[in-house]
Amino acid sequence: MSSEATGSPTVTELTAGRGRGPGGHLTGLPRYACRCPVPGCGDLIDRSRLMCRRHWYRVPKQLRDQVWATWRSGQGTHSREHQDAVRMAIAACEERPRPTGRPSAA
């Protein structure tokens, strides 16, 4: 299907559905997924990620920035600075209490 006014494909033809992979198929985790390293979590994550989204955003912003800065597009992955930042990020998830539900409005 194409737009009659322009003769070009419609947006839905090009995207094949929001949030879907090539050809409109739902995409899942790659075959070689790993588990979130935070003790007690166990969520499956892509190997390109440090931890699951829920735990990543529990890491203080300054420490997340330090992980990214020491990673340097993958070149710093084996550096001592990056390994230390990763260990601190995982430890920060263990130390921060899990947020409870919203406080009730009185």
ABEGO torsion letter per residue (X at the ends): XBBAAAGBBBAAAAAGEBGBBBGGBBBBBBABBBBBABBGAGBBBBAABABBAAAAAABBAAAAAAAAAAAGGGAAAABAAAAAAAAAAAAAAAABBBBBBBBBBX
